[in-house]
């Protein structure tokens, strides 16, 4: 099931290859700027991720947006599932993302700095891959998920 994308209206659309559907999310890399950097509000500058396809091949996707700001890597264990993504947007860009798995005791993030203009989440089931829109920053993000 495809949900989203959520965030701002701009940017160029990106998505996974429909010929290589995801079986399991393996890793996520986020580049973000928090609100103390450069005197601006926080923002998610870019994202990339890798997943295993149905044949067990590792498929890298991205980077989408820019690889500027602080890098963060989330490795998802073989017996672990990403179950929730929380985010915020200022109406133009994704300003923060937080990731929750079924195994980690604490969430990963938030990366960027939360905005009060728009909040979104995708949860339930297992999140397998992402889609969205980006320009110099991440404009919008959505997800592919399995289950309810």
ZIMOFEN-V253809 format. One record per helix or strand of 2 or more residues. SS is the DSSP state (h for helix, s for strand). FROM is the first residue (numbers start at 1). TO is the last residue. If there is no record, write none. Layout:
# ZIMOFEN-V253809
[[SS & FROM & TO] [SS & FROM & TO]]
This chain:
# ZIMOFEN-V253809
[[s & 2 & 7] [s & 12 & 14] [s & 22 & 33] [s & 43 & 53] [s & 58 & 65] [s & 70 & 75] [s & 82 & 89] [s & 94 & 101] [s & 108 & 112] [s & 118 & 134] [s & 138 & 146]]
